Amino acid sequence: MVANPLRGTPVVDTHAHLYPATYLDRLVAIGADPDTVAIARNLRASDEPEELEARLRQMDAAGVGVQILSVVPQVPMVDDPGTAARAAKMVNDRYAAVLSDHPDRFRAYGCLPVPHVEAAIAQTRYCLDELGFLGVALPTVVRGDMTLANETLEPLWAALDARAARVYLHATGGGANCPLINDHQLQWVNGAPLEDALAVLHLLKADVPARFPGIRFHVAHLGGTCPSSPSASRTTTRTGGRSNDRLAPRCGTCGSTPRTSTVRRCGSRWKPSIRARS
């Protein structure tokens, strides 16, 4: 039997969702697709006491000490900035209450009401300065077809860079608008890792990590397909960005690349992090 190198090491689950039922009700009320919201509703991941207690029991059974919670991809991407901002603040406040009740078990990434940049910047300040969240979360695609490299998001990247913020990227379940994925109900099995990788490559192509080096990106689903094809990120930065080979997927804890062991002395499973390197 192979010894577990993580035995005795506190486990941090960096990919955990909490979907308060009242927030999901609000999303539907303001125009979110009920079928999409139903996916989150069926996960039994609300903040009702019985569901939180069940979550804590499962964490204990799995040896998980802390979960980092996020509400993506259930983000209020609606037309009206005020409506979107109020919904984002609602879920951020619910998260803050859960963290207050269980300060040793949970951390959080805040919800931002993209694509409304001014409202998103305001929620960034609220989440980081007042609520003490670890960072913020963004969907890999905004409203179905707007990439994170869209120039309208530049002020948001600048605000996040100024705060040296952590930014969590998570797929939307849109299957990258690909019929070969969506027509066969493969939005999560194949679509999610593809979305994650596309978001990374879009950001690299636009040189976002190099132009805003204070931001630390945390990419869900182990970076999608990026760790299995590191040449893609190297080629993208050579052909699309000014930084040549300065960017690559690396572990956010120990700095290892996808070609090195998935478990290093830092006691961490490999967590993709796009960082500028000198």
N, C-alpha and C positions, 0 to 999 in steps of 0.2 A: 504494500500500500504506500502510495506517495504521500509524504507529509504535507500538510496544508501550511504554506508559508505565511498565511494570514491568521493562523490560530492565535488567539489572544489579542489580536489587533482590533480595535473598535472599527466597525464597518459603517461607512457613510453611504447611504443610498442617494446618489445625486440625481436620480431620475424618478421622481415620485409626484403623482398628481393628487390634488384635492379639489373636488368639484362641488362646492356648496349647492344644495338643491335650490335654495332661494335665488342664488346667482344664475343658475341655469334657467330658472323661470324668468328672470329679468332678461336674459339674452333672447329668449323666444319672444317676449313681449315687445322688445325693441327691433325685432326683425330678423334674428338669426334663424337659420334653417333648422326646423324642429328635428329633422332626421339626423342631422349632424350632432345636435345637442343630445339626442337620445343615446348616442354612443357613449358619451360621458356619463349620462344618467344611469346607464346599465352597469357601470363599473362598481357600484356600491362604494363610492369614494367621496361621500359627502362629509360634512362636518357635524352631523348629528351625533350626540354622545355615544349611541350604540355602535355607530360605524367607526368612530374614532377609537373606541375601546377595542373593537375587532382589529383595527389597523395596528394598534399597539401590541396586541397579542401576537399578530403575525410577525411584526418586527422582532419581538422578543424570540419567537420560535426560530427565526432565520438568523439571529445574531446581529441584527441591524440596530446600531445605537442611535443614529440620527438619520432622518430623511430631509432632503431639500425639496420643498414643495413648489409646484408651479401649476398654473391654470392653462397654459398653452396646450393645445391649439384653440381652446374655447375663449377666444379674445373678442371683445366687442368692436368688430370692424364694421361699423354702421356709418351712414352718411353724415349725421349730425355730430359735430365735435363735442357739444355739451352732453348729449346723450351717451356718447361713447365714454367720455371722461367720468361721468357719474357712475356708469357701470363698472369701469375699471377701479374707481375708488371704493366702490362697494365690496368687490372681491378682495381688494388689498386690505381693507379693514377687517374682513372676515378672517383672512390669513393672520393678521396681527393678533386677533383675539385667540386663535389657536396657538400661536407661538407664546402668547402670554400665559395661557393655561398649561402649556407643556414646554417650558423653556429649554429643557435638557434633551428634548426628542426631535424638535423640528426647527428648521431654518426655511427661508423662503426667497424665491425670485418674484419680483413684483410684475404685475400686469400693466402693460402700456396700451393706450387707446390709439394704436396706429390705424390708418396713415396720418392722423392728425398730429403734426409734429409739435406744435406749441403745447397741446394737451399732454402729449407723451413726455415732453421735457418736464412739465409741471408734475406729472406723476412720478417721474424719475426722482425729482427732488423730494417728493413726499415719501416715497418708498425708502430711499437711502438715508435721508436726513432725519425724518420723523419716526418712521417705523423700524429703522435699523435692519432692513433686509440685506441679504448678501449681494443682491444684484437685481437685474431685471430680465424678463424673458420676452423673446420675440418669435413670431412664426416665421418659418423659412420663406413663405410667400405671403404677401399682403393682398387680401381680397381677390385671390385667385390667380392674378397675373402680374402683380407688381413685385419686382425683386427687391431684395434688401440693398442692392447697389443703386437703386433709383436716386437720382440727384436731389429729389425733394426731401430725402431723409438725411442729407448732409448735416443740417443743424443738430439733429438728434445725435448723430455719431460724435459731433464736436462736443456736445454737452456730456455724453457718456465718457468720452476721452478725458475731459477736464476733471472728471471725478474718479478716474482710473477704475471704472465700473466693470463688474463681471456681467457678461451678456450671454444668456442661455438661448440657444437656437433649437427649435423643435419643429418637426414636420407638421403639416396641416391635415394630412390625409387626402389631399387633392390629387395624389398620384402624378404630380408634375404635368397635369392636363394631358396625360398620355392615354389614348384609347386602348392600347395594348395592355395597360395596367388597369384602368378603371372599368372597362367593359367586362373584365374577368374578376372583379372584386379583389384586386391585389393591392389596394391603396396602402395598406399598412405593411403587408408582408414584403412587397418589393418597392412600393411607392415611397414609404417613409425613408429608408436609407438613401434612395435616389434623391429625394427632396433635400435631405440633410447635406449630401455631397454637392448638389447644385448650388445651394446657398453659400457654402464655403467657396466654391469656385467663382461664383458671381462676385463675392466680396474680394477675393484675390485678384480677379480680373480688373476690378475697379480700384485696386490698391488700397482698400479701406483699412486693413490691419496695419499697413506701413504708414499711412497718413494719419492714423489715430492710434498710435502705439500704446497708449495708456489702457486701452480696452483689453480685457481678457475674455476670450470667447470660449464658451463651453458648448460643445455640439452634442446633441442627443444621439442615441443609438450608436454609441462608439464612433461618432463621426461619419455615420453612413458608410458609403463605399470608399471614402477617402483613405482610410488606413490600409486597405487592400490594394490601392493604386497610388502610392505616394508620388509617382512620376507625373500624375495629372496635375498636382498642385505645383510641382517644380516647373512643368511646362507652362502652366498658366501664368506664373509670376515672371517667367522669362519673356513670354510673348505679349502679356497684357499690362504688366506693372513696371514701375521704375525700379523695383527693388531687386530684380534678378532672382538670386537664390537665397534671399534673406528670409523667406517665409516657408514654413513647412508644418504639417501636423506634428505636434509633440505632446507628450504627457504633461498635464498642467501641474503635476506634483514633482516628478523626478526628471523631466526633460527628455525622457527616452523617445525614440522614434518608433513607428510601427514595425520596424525590422528587428527591434530588440525585444526582450522578454516582456510578456504581459504583466508580470509581477516583478517589481524591483524592490530594493532594500527600503524604499520609502514606504513599503507596506500598502501600496495602492494598486488597484487594478488600473489598466491603461485607460486614461481619460483624455480624449483628444482635446487639444487646446491650440488654437492658431495664434502664434506669437511671432512678433518681429525679432529677427536675430541679427546681430551685428557681425 
